[in-house]
Amino acid sequence: MLFYLTQAVYQRYNGYTGTSLYESWSLSMFNTLFTSLVVIFLGIFEKDLHESTLIAVPELYTKGQRSAGFNFKVYFGWMFMAASEAMIVFFTMWSLFGEATFTSDNSSYAMGDMTFTACVVIIATKLQVLEQRYKSIMAVIAWVLAVGGWFLWTIILSLIYDPSNNPEYFVKGAFLHQFGRNALWWLTLLLTVSACLLYEMAVRALKCAFFPTDVETFQTLEQDLQVRKRFEEASAPWLQAGWHRGSKASSLELRREAEAQAKREGEVQELLDRPRVMEEGRQGQGHGKGGVEVRE
């Protein structure tokens, strides 16, 4: 919504001719190369709460049963944020750079490249920094691959682009020798990204302060060391049983098995501790002459 709504708003300024704000090769690679990894890495590596908290407070699992993770309210909330940020991105770009009379290159490609860059940076930062709570080196890798990959793509296009493909876009050498060296282009980009991220943080702070979810409430509780210790103490027996290596048995079965094993070990130790008497063996019991038999 953030990316394509800027395209829709742009139509008002080109007479609804259908002219794309974005160069076609870059447009076709938006999802594949520049925003897919940040979504995949968020889904794989995010851990919103510690396992000890979830085991100590199993009621938190009802979030999925109540469809609290994804419903119309959540969906329209994300769509509202995307639409409002699209307005910020486009009109900041258009008013500060698109209508500037003292810049060397404010062509469609220069404006589209700025808008594209802003969208990639905002999406990567929102997913890997603002939305992701369990941050690791993988979040850094995803962000660098998304944003760095886009800039690398822009440089490659500037070097090898064939102008005959899309003559309406001045791509060849534009980033390296034209708008890429323009301070106004970079300043407008910085202001656009900063405005959207500040807006995101403000809305998120207000939501957590006045309309917190159960997960957000317990995320706050986890910040208290004493509370986290209590969660860990309450969940310790279950975690130790559940992390039994190579076993698919339930925690109750594992506990019973451990108790039976301890009982057997006690019986064996009791037998070993009983006194023993050495006596001469008797031939009638199958021992050779002079044999020795151990008897209790």
Secondary structure, DSSP 4 states (H G I P E B T S, - for coil): -HHHHHHHHHGGGGTT----SS-HHHHHTIIIIIIHHHHHHHHHH--SS-HHHHHH-GGGGHHHHTT-SSSHHHHHHHHHHHHHHHHHHHHHHIIIIIT-SS-S---HHHHHHHHHHHHHHHHHHIIIIIS-SS--HHHHHHHHHHHHHHHHHHHHHHHH--TTT-TTS--TTHHHHSGGG-HHHHHHHHHHHHHHHHHHHHHHHHHHHHS--HHHHHHHHHTSHHHHHHHHHHHHHHHHHHT-TT--S-HHHHHHHHHHHHHHHHHHHHHHHS--EEEE--GGGTPPTT-EEEE-
